[in-house]
Amino acid sequence: MRSLARNHCNAGIPWHAVAFAKAAACPVEEASLPAREQQAGSLQDVSGSPRRIRPVADSTRELPLVAAQLRRVIRGDVRFFLFLMLSTQAFAGGLQPYARLILADSPGAARDGVRVTYLGTNGYQFEFKGHALLVDPYFSRVDLLSVALGSRIQPNASRVDDGLRHIAPKADTILVTHGHFDHLLDVPAVMAKTRARLIASASSVDLAKRAGASSGDAVKPGDVRRIGPWKIRVLSATHDRLFGKVPFDRPHSQDRPHSQAGLSAEASAKPEPPQRAADWICGEPLAFLIEVNGERIYIDSGGTATRLPPNARVDLAILGMALPDSRARLAAALAHLQPRYVLPSHQDDFFRPLSAGFQFGPLTDFPFVQRECAQQNRSRLILLDYFKPWTLPKAAGSKSQSPNPRKD
Ligand SMILES: [Zn+2]
């Protein structure tokens, strides 16, 4: 991941994006900065604290200094969002070139199987015999600038209502893979409307409650929950890194040298509702193995090769593919899961409203995903479009019902 900016130098990213990535990710000579700051003007930083910064340089000789100043003002966690913003134009593209991979039920199709509806980002609805289960529902699609600048963010009620029109009025449960805003921000609102119960990590449950959720079942890897027709196994997972670290992985207070570490500190350090993107911390990332109708669905939000999915043959593997880390572990993940169908997830540009249609995110690489799946030559690679349900076909044999003898 540290080589991301370098790699992208060869990948057609606009020069300004590369320059920004370098300013954000690479060491910059900061000698004499303190002295310069003595004469600097004032600028509000993303944490709301006034910072001293020199007016825009009037000579190219001072550009490195300006870059260093910006790097100090802009928190590391938000640099990558700015990078995304600057590079978005180079990568925008829809699903059309991959139309042959897109599956959807034909009108009037039988509804006796497990129906999967893609809600954008890493959001899904699974339905079976009148029951619904949601994962990471996120409809607000906060704009990139608000995230990058550390503005206050909140659910967009009208977009949430639009999204809810596409899903069942009542859901058994909502599973959340981690606490980032693009997974958890809308969950309290969706819980209130669908009367679903939240299943997530302790820190995500804490965030959701502070944001208004009435309850939450804090789970950890190894836990199993049975709700209606669903059997849910909670698995450990990791989160992709960008510029060498997981974005928004801990509360701001823990960036300070003498702060406490650990969940109890997270809970006590920020008792107020999460307000900015950085407040929606990752927490412990989770994956889920959902068993229903004799079929198995594995879902995560991406991850690194340090923690692979279990050796458990599944019918459908939904694998986050937003960033290079998750793509690097794709072949190994497929070898473990041996899915009948593989659905790459979290590939869309989640800063655009859902009504604008699916566009690949700037740091995705679907051609690479295609090549990896072709090499594995076992699973059927599929795509789903927003709000177009698809029913998972039953396996021809009984494979999906027999547990895999291999265990981690
Ligand atoms: Zn995330």
Boltz pocket constraint, residues with backbone or C-beta under 6 A from the ligand:
constraints:
  - pocket:
      binder: B
      contacts: [[A, 178], [A, 180], [A, 239], [A, 282]]
      max_distance: 6.0
